[in-house]
Amino acid sequence: MKAAPDFDPSLRTKEIHQQLIRVVGRVCPLWMASHRDDLVQSAMLRILEIQHREESGRTFSSSYIGKVMYTVLVDEIRRFRRRSEVSWDTEEGKGSAEGDRQLSRTNPEQNAKRQQLGKGIADCLRSIRVERRQALVLYLQGYSLQEIAQLLGYTQKKTENIVYRGRADLQSCLVSRGFQP
């Protein structure tokens, strides 16, 4: 079967690339501005992998491209935050990362509680509606309500309500699992 004469896969790829550039310009926080090209390339690779797997001339909607960009951005923020963990300066009496590791090794009960709480939070987050979960995860990662509104394309008031309800959902879920605030 021949492709339509006006179908040019390279043209479609260029359109997707341009759309990703526009999306990353809207959703990328200022502190990650230097990583915008990397974000676009990562998202483009994900889309090309999907096209290659399906071996078809699939077209992607704007909302799908936005979701791909959102997941790439969240993944990169997580990687960035893991890389930027810095040990404390012991000379100023603040402790150190090594000291924290030794303390956690000497208190297995505390470790077990932390692990249970982490698992409980992850399980509860999975049970929250997608709209609330996205906003809540960004909020828990330190984004301001204004940044979340920009990233998700909501009004300030809607963002406040979604985050508030998401926090309430998370708290009630944790309480139902035996965790106390």
Secondary structure as GFF3:
##gff-version 3
##sequence-region A 1 181
A	DSSP	alpha_helix	9	27	.	.	.	ID=ss1
A	DSSP	three_ten_helix	30	35	.	.	.	ID=ss2
A	DSSP	alpha_helix	36	54	.	.	.	ID=ss3
A	DSSP	alpha_helix	62	83	.	.	.	ID=ss4
A	DSSP	three_ten_helix	90	92	.	.	.	ID=ss5
A	DSSP	alpha_helix	97	106	.	.	.	ID=ss6
A	DSSP	alpha_helix	108	127	.	.	.	ID=ss7
A	DSSP	alpha_helix	130	140	.	.	.	ID=ss8
A	DSSP	alpha_helix	145	152	.	.	.	ID=ss9
A	DSSP	alpha_helix	156	176	.	.	.	ID=ss10
###
